[in-house]
Amino acid sequence: MRSYAFAAFVGAAACAGPLSSEISPPLDSLPTVSVADCPRFDPSTVGPIDVVFAIDASRSTLDPTGEDINGNGKTGRPIISRVGGAFDLGSTDPGDSFLVAQVVAARSVLQAFRNAGARFGIVSFSDSSREQVRHPVAQAGDGSHESALERILANGSGGDTDFAAGLSDAYEALAGAPSGGNRYLALLMSDTLAPVPSADPRASPRIDPAVERGVVRAASAGIVFNTFAIGDRAAGDPNHLRAIARGTGGTFSRVDARELPCALASSLSN
């Protein structure tokens, strides 16, 4: 999340009144993608697995993906403030936001495993004071995951991206899962790379020490993180996302928002 952009334009947004883009669409109005049709997805290769979806709920996920995520035939555009800024002010179609794209992708994978043996948990993360969702690992068909995703939409987007929190909450969900010899996998998504600035402008951005500690802890517990940078604005040096994947033995992927459901599903294969 680009907090500097939000700080610059928040005054103008406040003067304009509440944004309609703050209101996420209800879960039952959103489509699901049939991941069974996705290339490189073979459910027979998944095996016994516990999976946690780690969903970025920072302020920037309010913004539009540039794609028609909710399938209503319209593509949301950035809301422009009265002083001309367009970052982190939301979408003309709230159903096309980065937050909604993550929820649709997670829900699509859950639908594919309703009658399978895989277990899933869900966490949302940011440094906002808003409540974050922490849903424990459970069978995909028990219905509780839908409620967790609905709460993520209701809570909305706020605060800066906090990868250390996402790492920690996903770790806790998997480490606290009932034992059974399953493989542990976290699917961590974000629309931002969130490099940590250095005091020396000539130095490269560094990895947050809290993220480094979280990576070591996850790797020690055998928890693999596959990470996903969503959209064009995550096209630079992936920094944290790549470090999290590399340090835990996982994979890093850059994906368009519409491709996210298939990217998540394909990454489950052993």
Secondary structure, 3 states (H helix, E strand, C coil): CCHHHHHHHHHHHHHHCCCHHHCCCCHHHCCCCCHHHCCCCCHHHCCCEEEEEEEECCHHHHCECCCCCCCCCCCCCECCCCCCCCCCCCECCHHHEHHHHHHHHHHHHHHHCCCCCCEEEEEEECCCCCCCCEEEEEEHHHCHHHHHHHHHHHHCCCCCCCHHHHHHHHHHHHHCCCCCCCEEEEEEEECCCCCECCCCCCCCCECCHHHHHHHHHHHHCCEEEEEEEECHHHCCCCCHHHHHHHHHCCCEEEECHHHHHHHHHHCCCC
